[in-house]
Amino acid sequence: MPSKVLLKKDWKQVSLLWILLVFLGIVAFTVPVWTQMQVYEEQIRDMQENPSNYSDILREDVETMNTEDFFNSNSDYGYLGGLESLIPMGVVIFLFVIFGALMASVLIGSERNSQMSDFSMSLPYTRTQLYISKWVIGAAGITVATLVGGALMFLIIRFSDYFFLLDGNEVKVLGLIVFLLLSGISFFSVSLWMGSFGGESISQVVWTFVALVFPMGIVALIQGSVIAFSPNFSYTFFEEVFESVPMRILSPLNNIVNTGMYSIFDSRSEWTEFLTIGLSSSIAFIVLTFGLGLWMFKEAPQENNGRFFMFSNWLWLIHIVIIICFAMLGGVFFSGIFYPQSVMLYVVGFVIGAFLAHLLAKRLLYRFNLKLKS
C-alpha cells in the first residue's frame, strides 16, 4: 500500500489537473450524448415535416410512427442510428490520452526538471513506494472521471426519450464504460513508464508518443518494405498481425481500433470477443507497463535527471532503432511515389532516411541530451 504522506505529496502536484480531468470527463461523457439526441430529434422532425424526401426508407404513414419506429432496423420504417452513436468513445479516449500524459509528466518529468526528485529520493521511502503512489494518484483520477461521467451518461440515456435503445443492452454499455476506464489507465500507465526514459517533462511526453505508435508503426513499416520488394505479397498476413492478440496487448490504440464498438450491440460473437480479448488485452497492457515502469524507475540513474534519455548505456540501441525506422520510412515513401513500387527507389529512400536519421539521432541523443542536462 502507498504511504499517505506520499499520496498527499503527489496529490499537491496534480490536484488541479486531477480535478480538471474529472470535470472534463463528465463533460466528455454527457455533452456529446445531449448533442446526438438533438441530432436525432432534428432528423425525426425533418422526416415528419418532409416525408417525401425520405420515400426510399419510409414505407408507412409517418404520422402513425412513434420515436422507437425510427430506430427499428427490423421494420420497413428505416434506421436512423443506434445506441453506439450515443456513446462518446472517441472524445473520452482523446481526453484520457492528453491528461494521462500531462499527469504523468507532472508526477515524474516535472520533478526531474525542478530537481524535486532529489528531495523525493531522500525521503525514507523506497523507489517502489514512490512509483506506486504516483500510479495510484493518476489511476484514481481516471477512475473517478470514468465512473462519474459514465454513470451520468447512462442515466441521461435511461431517462430520455431514447430509453428503449438501452433495453437489453445495459450490460454492454457498462462493459464499454469499463473498457474506456481500462484504456485511460493504459495511457496513463505507459506515460508514467516513459518517465523513466525521459529525464524531464518534454522528453517524457515525446517518449510517450513513441511508445503509443511504435508497435503499430513498426509493423506498418515492415509491411511497406515487404510490399516494395514483393508487390504480390498477400495483405492478409499483415491484417492478421494487426488484429492479433499480441498486437492488441502491446498497443492500446490497436486494441481500441480492433474493438467493434458498432457491432457488439448486434453481434454476439463480437460481444464475446470484446469480453475475452478486448478487456483482457487492456488489463495485460496495464500489468505489463506497470511492471516495466516500476523496474525502470528503480534502475533509472538519478544523476541523469534533465537529459532527453536517462539510460546512457542504451543510447547505442536507441540510435540503431531510430536509424532503422526512419530508413524504412524513407524507403516506403520513395517507393510509393510510383506504382508499381520500385525497389531502386526504396533503396534510395532507405539510404537517405538512414543518413538523416543518423544525424538526427546524434543531435538528439548526444548533443541535445547533454544540453538539456546542463
C-alpha positions as a Markdown table, in Angstrom:
| # | Residue | x | y | z |
|---|---|---|---|---|
| 1 | Met | 0.0 | 0.0 | 0.0 |
| 2 | Pro | 1.3 | 3.5 | -0.8 |
| 3 | Ser | 2.1 | 5.8 | 2.1 |
| 4 | Lys | -0.4 | 8.5 | 3.0 |
| 5 | Val | 2.5 | 11.0 | 3.1 |
| 6 | Leu | 3.5 | 10.2 | -0.5 |
| 7 | Leu | -0.1 | 10.3 | -1.7 |
| 8 | Lys | -0.5 | 13.8 | -0.2 |
| 9 | Lys | 2.7 | 15.0 | -1.8 |
| 10 | Asp | 1.7 | 13.6 | -5.2 |
| 11 | Trp | -1.8 | 15.0 | -4.8 |
| 12 | Lys | -0.5 | 18.5 | -4.3 |
| 13 | Gln | 1.4 | 18.2 | -7.6 |
| 14 | Val | -1.5 | 17.1 | -9.7 |
| 15 | Ser | -4.6 | 18.3 | -7.8 |
| 16 | Leu | -5.6 | 20.9 | -10.3 |
| 17 | Leu | -5.1 | 18.5 | -13.3 |
| 18 | Trp | -6.9 | 15.8 | -11.3 |
| 19 | Ile | -10.0 | 18.0 | -10.6 |
| 20 | Leu | -10.0 | 19.3 | -14.2 |
| 21 | Leu | -9.8 | 15.8 | -15.5 |
| 22 | Val | -12.9 | 14.8 | -13.5 |
| 23 | Phe | -14.8 | 17.9 | -14.7 |
| 24 | Leu | -13.9 | 17.4 | -18.3 |
| 25 | Gly | -14.6 | 13.7 | -18.0 |
| 26 | Ile | -18.1 | 14.5 | -17.0 |
| 27 | Val | -18.4 | 16.9 | -19.9 |
| 28 | Ala | -16.9 | 14.4 | -22.4 |
| 29 | Phe | -19.4 | 11.7 | -21.3 |
| 30 | Thr | -22.5 | 13.8 | -21.2 |
| 31 | Val | -22.4 | 16.7 | -23.7 |
| 32 | Pro | -21.9 | 14.5 | -26.8 |
| 33 | Val | -24.9 | 12.5 | -25.7 |
| 34 | Trp | -27.1 | 15.6 | -25.5 |
| 35 | Thr | -25.8 | 16.7 | -28.8 |
| 36 | Gln | -26.5 | 13.4 | -30.6 |
| 37 | Met | -30.0 | 13.3 | -29.1 |
| 38 | Gln | -30.7 | 16.8 | -30.5 |
| 39 | Val | -29.5 | 15.5 | -33.9 |
| 40 | Tyr | -31.9 | 12.6 | -33.7 |
| 41 | Glu | -34.7 | 15.0 | -32.8 |
| 42 | Glu | -33.9 | 17.2 | -35.8 |
| 43 | Gln | -33.8 | 14.2 | -38.1 |
| 44 | Ile | -37.1 | 12.8 | -36.9 |
| 45 | Arg | -38.7 | 16.3 | -37.2 |
| 46 | Asp | -37.4 | 16.7 | -40.7 |
| 47 | Met | -38.8 | 13.2 | -41.6 |
| 48 | Gln | -42.2 | 14.2 | -40.2 |
| 49 | Glu | -42.3 | 17.5 | -42.0 |
| 50 | Asn | -40.8 | 16.4 | -45.3 |
| 51 | Pro | -41.7 | 12.7 | -45.7 |
| 52 | Ser | -41.4 | 12.9 | -49.5 |
| 53 | Asn | -37.6 | 13.4 | -49.1 |
| 54 | Tyr | -37.4 | 10.0 | -47.4 |
| 55 | Ser | -39.6 | 8.0 | -49.5 |
| 56 | Asp | -36.9 | 5.4 | -50.1 |
| 57 | Ile | -36.8 | 4.4 | -46.4 |
| 58 | Leu | -40.3 | 5.4 | -45.1 |
| 59 | Arg | -42.8 | 2.7 | -46.1 |
| 60 | Glu | -45.7 | 3.7 | -43.8 |
| 61 | Asp | -47.5 | 6.8 | -42.8 |
| 62 | Val | -45.1 | 9.0 | -40.9 |
| 63 | Glu | -47.9 | 10.3 | -38.7 |
| 64 | Thr | -48.5 | 6.8 | -37.2 |
| 65 | Met | -44.8 | 6.3 | -36.3 |
| 66 | Asn | -43.5 | 6.8 | -32.8 |
| 67 | Thr | -39.9 | 7.6 | -31.8 |
| 68 | Glu | -38.9 | 4.0 | -31.5 |
| 69 | Asp | -40.1 | 3.2 | -35.0 |
| 70 | Phe | -37.4 | 5.4 | -36.5 |
| 71 | Phe | -34.7 | 3.3 | -34.9 |
| 72 | Asn | -36.2 | -0.1 | -35.6 |
| 73 | Ser | -33.8 | -1.7 | -38.2 |
| 74 | Asn | -36.1 | -4.7 | -38.5 |
| 75 | Ser | -39.1 | -2.8 | -39.7 |
| 76 | Asp | -39.9 | -1.1 | -43.0 |
| 77 | Tyr | -39.5 | 2.4 | -41.5 |
| 78 | Gly | -35.8 | 2.7 | -41.7 |
| 79 | Tyr | -32.9 | 3.2 | -39.3 |
| 80 | Leu | -31.6 | 6.5 | -38.0 |
| 81 | Gly | -28.8 | 5.2 | -35.8 |
| 82 | Gly | -28.4 | 3.3 | -32.5 |
| 83 | Leu | -27.0 | 3.2 | -29.1 |
| 84 | Glu | -23.4 | 3.2 | -30.3 |
| 85 | Ser | -23.9 | 6.7 | -31.7 |
| 86 | Leu | -24.7 | 8.0 | -28.2 |
| 87 | Ile | -21.5 | 6.7 | -26.5 |
| 88 | Pro | -18.7 | 9.3 | -27.0 |
| 89 | Met | -15.9 | 6.8 | -27.2 |
| 90 | Gly | -13.6 | 9.0 | -29.3 |
| 91 | Val | -13.9 | 12.1 | -27.2 |
| 92 | Val | -13.2 | 10.2 | -24.0 |
| 93 | Ile | -10.2 | 8.4 | -25.4 |
| 94 | Phe | -8.7 | 11.7 | -26.6 |
| 95 | Leu | -9.2 | 13.3 | -23.2 |
| 96 | Phe | -7.5 | 10.3 | -21.4 |
| 97 | Val | -4.6 | 10.4 | -23.8 |
| 98 | Ile | -3.9 | 14.1 | -23.2 |
| 99 | Phe | -4.5 | 14.0 | -19.4 |
| 100 | Gly | -2.7 | 10.7 | -19.0 |
| 101 | Ala | 0.4 | 12.3 | -20.5 |
| 102 | Leu | 0.0 | 15.5 | -18.6 |
| 103 | Met | -0.4 | 14.0 | -15.1 |
| 104 | Ala | 2.4 | 11.5 | -15.7 |
| 105 | Ser | 4.8 | 14.3 | -16.9 |
| 106 | Val | 4.0 | 16.4 | -13.8 |
| 107 | Leu | 4.4 | 13.4 | -11.4 |
| 108 | Ile | 7.8 | 12.4 | -12.8 |
| 109 | Gly | 9.1 | 14.7 | -15.5 |
| 110 | Ser | 8.4 | 18.0 | -13.7 |
| 111 | Glu | 10.0 | 16.6 | -10.6 |
| 112 | Arg | 13.2 | 15.9 | -12.6 |
| 113 | Asn | 13.0 | 19.4 | -14.1 |
| 114 | Ser | 12.9 | 21.1 | -10.8 |
| 115 | Gln | 15.3 | 18.7 | -9.0 |
| 116 | Met | 12.4 | 17.9 | -6.6 |
| 117 | Ser | 13.1 | 14.3 | -7.4 |
| 118 | Asp | 16.3 | 14.6 | -5.4 |
| 119 | Phe | 14.2 | 15.5 | -2.4 |
| 120 | Ser | 11.7 | 12.7 | -3.1 |
| 121 | Met | 14.6 | 10.2 | -3.2 |
| 122 | Ser | 15.9 | 11.4 | 0.1 |
| 123 | Leu | 12.6 | 10.6 | 1.9 |
| 124 | Pro | 12.5 | 7.4 | 4.0 |
| 125 | Tyr | 10.7 | 5.5 | 1.3 |
| 126 | Thr | 11.8 | 3.1 | -1.4 |
| 127 | Arg | 11.5 | 3.9 | -5.1 |
| 128 | Thr | 8.8 | 1.2 | -5.3 |
| 129 | Gln | 6.7 | 3.1 | -2.9 |
| 130 | Leu | 7.3 | 6.4 | -4.7 |
| 131 | Tyr | 6.3 | 4.9 | -8.1 |
| 132 | Ile | 3.2 | 3.1 | -6.7 |
| 133 | Ser | 2.0 | 6.3 | -5.1 |
| 134 | Lys | 2.2 | 8.2 | -8.4 |
| 135 | Trp | 0.5 | 5.5 | -10.3 |
| 136 | Val | -2.4 | 5.3 | -7.7 |
| 137 | Ile | -3.0 | 9.0 | -7.8 |
| 138 | Gly | -3.2 | 9.1 | -11.6 |
| 139 | Ala | -5.2 | 6.0 | -12.0 |
| 140 | Ala | -7.7 | 7.2 | -9.3 |
| 141 | Gly | -8.3 | 10.4 | -11.3 |
| 142 | Ile | -9.1 | 8.4 | -14.4 |
| 143 | Thr | -11.3 | 6.0 | -12.4 |
| 144 | Val | -13.3 | 8.8 | -10.8 |
| 145 | Ala | -13.8 | 10.7 | -14.1 |
| 146 | Thr | -15.0 | 7.5 | -15.8 |
| 147 | Leu | -17.3 | 6.3 | -13.1 |
| 148 | Val | -19.0 | 9.6 | -12.5 |
| 149 | Gly | -19.1 | 10.6 | -16.2 |
| 150 | Gly | -20.2 | 7.1 | -17.3 |
| 151 | Ala | -22.9 | 6.9 | -14.6 |
| 152 | Leu | -24.3 | 10.3 | -15.7 |
| 153 | Met | -24.2 | 9.2 | -19.4 |
| 154 | Phe | -26.1 | 6.0 | -18.5 |
| 155 | Leu | -28.8 | 7.9 | -16.6 |
| 156 | Ile | -29.2 | 10.5 | -19.3 |
| 157 | Ile | -30.0 | 7.8 | -21.8 |
| 158 | Arg | -32.2 | 5.9 | -19.4 |
| 159 | Phe | -34.4 | 8.9 | -18.6 |
| 160 | Ser | -34.5 | 10.3 | -22.2 |
| 161 | Asp | -37.0 | 9.7 | -25.0 |
| 162 | Tyr | -34.5 | 7.2 | -26.3 |
| 163 | Phe | -34.5 | 4.9 | -23.3 |
| 164 | Phe | -35.6 | 2.0 | -25.4 |
| 165 | Leu | -32.2 | 1.9 | -27.0 |
| 166 | Leu | -30.8 | 0.6 | -23.6 |
| 167 | Asp | -33.3 | -2.2 | -23.3 |
| 168 | Gly | -31.3 | -5.4 | -23.2 |
| 169 | Asn | -28.0 | -3.5 | -23.7 |
| 170 | Glu | -27.3 | -2.4 | -20.2 |
| 171 | Val | -24.5 | -4.8 | -19.6 |
| 172 | Lys | -22.9 | -4.0 | -22.9 |
| 173 | Val | -22.9 | -0.3 | -22.1 |
| 174 | Leu | -21.4 | -1.0 | -18.7 |
| 175 | Gly | -18.8 | -3.1 | -20.5 |
| 176 | Leu | -17.8 | -0.2 | -22.8 |
| 177 | Ile | -17.5 | 2.1 | -19.8 |
| 178 | Val | -15.1 | -0.4 | -18.2 |
| 179 | Phe | -13.2 | -0.6 | -21.4 |
| 180 | Leu | -12.8 | 3.2 | -21.5 |
| 181 | Leu | -11.6 | 3.1 | -17.9 |
| 182 | Leu | -9.0 | 0.5 | -18.7 |
| 183 | Ser | -7.9 | 2.3 | -21.8 |
| 184 | Gly | -7.5 | 5.5 | -19.8 |
| 185 | Ile | -5.4 | 3.8 | -17.2 |
| 186 | Ser | -3.4 | 2.2 | -20.0 |
| 187 | Phe | -2.5 | 5.6 | -21.5 |
| 188 | Phe | -1.5 | 6.9 | -18.1 |
| 189 | Ser | 0.5 | 3.8 | -17.2 |
| 190 | Val | 2.6 | 3.9 | -20.4 |
| 191 | Ser | 3.2 | 7.6 | -19.9 |
| 192 | Leu | 4.3 | 7.1 | -16.3 |
| 193 | Trp | 6.6 | 4.3 | -17.6 |
| 194 | Met | 8.2 | 6.7 | -20.1 |
| 195 | Gly | 9.0 | 9.0 | -17.1 |
| 196 | Ser | 12.0 | 6.6 | -16.6 |
| 197 | Phe | 13.1 | 7.0 | -20.2 |
| 198 | Gly | 13.0 | 10.8 | -20.4 |
| 199 | Gly | 14.9 | 12.9 | -17.8 |
| 200 | Glu | 12.4 | 15.8 | -18.0 |
| 201 | Ser | 8.8 | 16.5 | -18.8 |
| 202 | Ile | 9.0 | 17.3 | -22.5 |
| 203 | Ser | 11.1 | 14.3 | -23.4 |
| 204 | Gln | 8.7 | 12.1 | -21.3 |
| 205 | Val | 5.8 | 13.3 | -23.5 |
| 206 | Val | 7.8 | 12.6 | -26.6 |
| 207 | Trp | 8.7 | 9.1 | -25.5 |
| 208 | Thr | 5.0 | 8.5 | -24.6 |
| 209 | Phe | 4.0 | 9.3 | -28.1 |
| 210 | Val | 6.7 | 7.0 | -29.5 |
| 211 | Ala | 5.6 | 4.2 | -27.2 |
| 212 | Leu | 2.0 | 4.5 | -28.3 |
| 213 | Val | 2.6 | 4.5 | -32.0 |
| 214 | Phe | 5.7 | 2.2 | -32.2 |
| 215 | Pro | 4.0 | -1.2 | -32.2 |
| 216 | Met | 1.6 | -0.4 | -35.0 |
| 217 | Gly | 4.1 | 1.8 | -36.8 |
| 218 | Ile | 6.9 | -0.7 | -37.0 |
| 219 | Val | 4.5 | -3.3 | -38.4 |
| 220 | Ala | 3.3 | -0.8 | -41.0 |
| 221 | Leu | 6.9 | 0.0 | -42.0 |
| 222 | Ile | 7.7 | -3.7 | -42.3 |
| 223 | Gln | 4.6 | -4.2 | -44.4 |
| 224 | Gly | 5.5 | -1.3 | -46.7 |
| 225 | Ser | 9.1 | -2.6 | -47.0 |
| 226 | Val | 8.0 | -6.2 | -47.9 |
| 227 | Ile | 5.5 | -5.0 | -50.5 |
| 228 | Ala | 8.2 | -2.8 | -52.1 |
| 229 | Phe | 10.2 | -5.9 | -52.8 |
| 230 | Ser | 7.3 | -8.3 | -53.3 |
| 231 | Pro | 4.2 | -6.3 | -54.7 |
| 232 | Asn | 2.2 | -9.5 | -54.9 |
| 233 | Phe | 2.7 | -10.4 | -51.2 |
| 234 | Ser | -0.6 | -11.1 | -49.5 |
| 235 | Tyr | -2.0 | -8.2 | -47.4 |
| 236 | Thr | -3.8 | -10.8 | -45.4 |
| 237 | Phe | -0.7 | -11.7 | -43.3 |
| 238 | Phe | -0.3 | -8.2 | -42.0 |
| 239 | Glu | -4.0 | -7.8 | -41.4 |
| 240 | Glu | -3.8 | -10.8 | -39.2 |
| 241 | Val | -0.8 | -9.3 | -37.4 |
| 242 | Phe | -2.7 | -6.1 | -36.7 |
| 243 | Glu | -5.7 | -8.0 | -35.4 |
| 244 | Ser | -3.7 | -10.5 | -33.4 |
| 245 | Val | -3.9 | -10.7 | -29.6 |
| 246 | Pro | -0.2 | -9.9 | -29.0 |
| 247 | Met | -0.5 | -6.7 | -31.0 |
| 248 | Arg | -3.7 | -5.7 | -29.1 |
| 249 | Ile | -1.8 | -6.3 | -25.8 |
| 250 | Leu | 1.2 | -4.3 | -26.9 |
| 251 | Ser | -0.8 | -1.4 | -28.3 |
| 252 | Pro | -3.8 | 0.1 | -26.5 |
| 253 | Leu | -4.5 | 2.1 | -29.7 |
| 254 | Asn | -4.6 | -1.1 | -31.7 |
| 255 | Asn | -6.9 | -2.6 | -29.1 |
| 256 | Ile | -9.3 | 0.3 | -29.5 |
| 257 | Val | -9.2 | 0.1 | -33.3 |
| 258 | Asn | -10.0 | -3.6 | -33.3 |
| 259 | Thr | -12.9 | -3.2 | -30.8 |
| 260 | Gly | -16.0 | -3.5 | -32.8 |
| 261 | Met | -18.0 | -0.8 | -30.9 |
| 262 | Tyr | -20.6 | -0.6 | -33.7 |
| 263 | Ser | -21.1 | -4.3 | -33.9 |
| 264 | Ile | -21.0 | -5.5 | -30.3 |
| 265 | Phe | -24.6 | -4.5 | -29.8 |
| 266 | Asp | -25.8 | -6.6 | -32.8 |
| 267 | Ser | -23.3 | -9.5 | -32.9 |
| 268 | Arg | -23.0 | -12.0 | -30.1 |
| 269 | Ser | -19.6 | -13.1 | -31.5 |
| 270 | Glu | -18.2 | -9.6 | -31.4 |
| 271 | Trp | -19.5 | -9.2 | -27.8 |
| 272 | Thr | -17.8 | -12.4 | -26.8 |
| 273 | Glu | -14.6 | -11.3 | -28.4 |
| 274 | Phe | -14.8 | -7.9 | -26.7 |
| 275 | Leu | -15.1 | -9.6 | -23.3 |
| 276 | Thr | -12.4 | -12.2 | -23.8 |
| 277 | Ile | -9.9 | -10.2 | -25.8 |
| 278 | Gly | -10.7 | -6.5 | -25.6 |
| 279 | Leu | -10.9 | -6.2 | -21.9 |
| 280 | Ser | -8.2 | -8.8 | -21.1 |
| 281 | Ser | -5.7 | -7.1 | -23.5 |
| 282 | Ser | -6.2 | -3.8 | -21.7 |
| 283 | Ile | -5.6 | -5.4 | -18.3 |
| 284 | Ala | -2.5 | -7.2 | -19.7 |
| 285 | Phe | -1.1 | -4.0 | -21.0 |
| 286 | Ile | -1.6 | -2.2 | -17.7 |
| 287 | Val | 0.2 | -5.0 | -15.8 |
| 288 | Leu | 3.0 | -5.0 | -18.4 |
| 289 | Thr | 3.6 | -1.2 | -18.3 |
| 290 | Phe | 3.2 | -1.0 | -14.6 |
| 291 | Gly | 5.8 | -3.7 | -14.0 |
| 292 | Leu | 8.3 | -2.3 | -16.6 |
| 293 | Gly | 7.7 | 1.2 | -15.3 |
| 294 | Leu | 8.4 | 0.1 | -11.7 |
| 295 | Trp | 11.5 | -1.8 | -12.6 |
| 296 | Met | 13.0 | 1.1 | -14.7 |
| 297 | Phe | 12.0 | 3.7 | -12.2 |
| 298 | Lys | 14.1 | 1.8 | -9.6 |
| 299 | Glu | 17.0 | 1.4 | -12.1 |
| 300 | Ala | 17.0 | 5.0 | -13.6 |
| 301 | Pro | 20.3 | 6.8 | -12.8 |
| 302 | Gln | 19.4 | 9.8 | -10.7 |
| 303 | Glu | 22.4 | 11.7 | -12.0 |
| 304 | Asn | 20.9 | 11.8 | -15.5 |
| 305 | Asn | 17.9 | 13.9 | -14.5 |
| 306 | Gly | 17.3 | 16.6 | -17.1 |
| 307 | Arg | 18.6 | 14.6 | -20.0 |
| 308 | Phe | 16.5 | 13.6 | -23.0 |
| 309 | Phe | 17.2 | 9.9 | -22.4 |
| 310 | Met | 18.1 | 8.6 | -18.9 |
| 311 | Phe | 20.0 | 5.4 | -19.7 |
| 312 | Ser | 23.3 | 6.3 | -21.2 |
| 313 | Asn | 24.3 | 2.7 | -21.7 |
| 314 | Trp | 21.3 | 2.2 | -24.0 |
| 315 | Leu | 21.9 | 5.1 | -26.3 |
| 316 | Trp | 23.6 | 3.0 | -29.0 |
| 317 | Leu | 20.5 | 0.7 | -29.1 |
| 318 | Ile | 18.1 | 3.7 | -29.4 |
| 319 | His | 20.3 | 5.1 | -32.1 |
| 320 | Ile | 20.1 | 2.0 | -34.2 |
| 321 | Val | 16.3 | 1.7 | -33.8 |
| 322 | Ile | 15.9 | 5.3 | -34.9 |
| 323 | Ile | 18.0 | 4.7 | -38.0 |
| 324 | Ile | 16.2 | 1.5 | -39.0 |
| 325 | Cys | 12.7 | 3.1 | -38.5 |
| 326 | Phe | 13.5 | 6.3 | -40.5 |
| 327 | Ala | 15.3 | 4.3 | -43.1 |
| 328 | Met | 12.3 | 2.1 | -43.7 |
| 329 | Leu | 10.1 | 5.2 | -43.7 |
| 330 | Gly | 12.2 | 6.8 | -46.3 |
| 331 | Gly | 12.2 | 3.7 | -48.4 |
| 332 | Val | 8.4 | 3.2 | -48.2 |
| 333 | Phe | 7.9 | 6.9 | -49.0 |
| 334 | Phe | 10.2 | 6.9 | -52.1 |
| 335 | Ser | 8.9 | 3.6 | -53.4 |
| 336 | Gly | 5.4 | 4.7 | -53.1 |
| 337 | Ile | 5.9 | 7.7 | -55.4 |
| 338 | Phe | 5.3 | 5.5 | -58.4 |
| 339 | Tyr | 3.1 | 2.5 | -59.0 |
| 340 | Pro | 4.1 | -0.3 | -59.0 |
| 341 | Gln | 6.6 | 0.1 | -56.2 |
| 342 | Ser | 10.2 | 0.4 | -57.3 |
| 343 | Val | 12.9 | -1.5 | -55.4 |
| 344 | Met | 15.6 | 1.0 | -56.6 |
| 345 | Leu | 13.6 | 3.9 | -55.2 |
| 346 | Tyr | 13.1 | 2.1 | -52.0 |
| 347 | Val | 16.9 | 1.6 | -51.6 |
| 348 | Val | 17.5 | 5.3 | -52.4 |
| 349 | Gly | 14.9 | 6.3 | -49.8 |
| 350 | Phe | 16.3 | 3.8 | -47.3 |
| 351 | Val | 19.8 | 5.3 | -47.6 |
| 352 | Ile | 18.6 | 8.9 | -47.4 |
| 353 | Gly | 16.3 | 8.1 | -44.5 |
| 354 | Ala | 19.1 | 6.3 | -42.6 |
| 355 | Phe | 21.6 | 9.2 | -43.2 |
| 356 | Leu | 19.1 | 11.8 | -42.0 |
| 357 | Ala | 18.1 | 9.7 | -39.0 |
| 358 | His | 21.8 | 9.2 | -38.1 |
| 359 | Leu | 22.2 | 13.0 | -38.0 |
| 360 | Leu | 19.0 | 13.4 | -36.0 |
| 361 | Ala | 19.9 | 10.7 | -33.5 |
| 362 | Lys | 23.4 | 12.1 | -32.9 |
| 363 | Arg | 22.0 | 15.5 | -32.2 |
| 364 | Leu | 19.0 | 14.3 | -30.2 |
| 365 | Leu | 20.6 | 11.6 | -28.1 |
| 366 | Tyr | 24.1 | 13.0 | -27.6 |
| 367 | Arg | 24.4 | 16.8 | -28.0 |
| 368 | Phe | 20.8 | 17.7 | -27.1 |
| 369 | Asn | 20.9 | 15.1 | -24.3 |
| 370 | Leu | 23.9 | 17.0 | -22.7 |
| 371 | Lys | 22.4 | 20.4 | -23.5 |
| 372 | Leu | 19.3 | 19.6 | -21.5 |
| 373 | Lys | 21.3 | 18.3 | -18.6 |
| 374 | Ser | 23.3 | 21.5 | -18.5 |
